[in-house]
Amino acid sequence: SNPLLHQSIISGVTLQNGLFFALVDQYGQIIQSDSHTTAEIKYTADDSYGDVLDGRKTAVGGVFDFTDSRFVLTPGTVGSYRVDSDVLGVGRGFEFDLAFRECVVGEMLTVKKECYLCGRGLPDGDLDALVRRKYALVANAAECKSCPAEAFCWGGDKIGPREGYWRLNSET
């Protein structure tokens, strides 16, 4: 089996803890003079459920930084990947697995199998934006709901009553 490099990956979101690979010589030393070799990460299963967005990188000082790559796979599954480079030769790439978490409360599962945080992308601190934000109070929501007129919505599952209104608990 392949080594599990990351757990709890959010499908469609860049990796928060980074993902780096290095070119090393026969002594295990990073070839720091290499800043031209390219490497690419690909999903290795035969199905069409996985994808890597921005998965091709050029080495900088012998190191490939895949931190801003986005890995997409059905939430709640484990995917197998391979990083290959022209300098490694055919079949000599590194294979690894990534474990994807389920979408959580406040996230919508898109048709592209990405966990999308409801209300993402609107500016904080803007009263009009707090009214326009979307929310979801269930995990794997089919869609993000529009903020009710009686509430402020901060995105995800963060919703609260406007002045003059109340709610029983955080699920209502």
Disulfide bonds with the S-S distance in Angstrom:
Cys103-Cys115 2.10
Cys118-Cys144 2.03
Cys147-Cys153 2.16
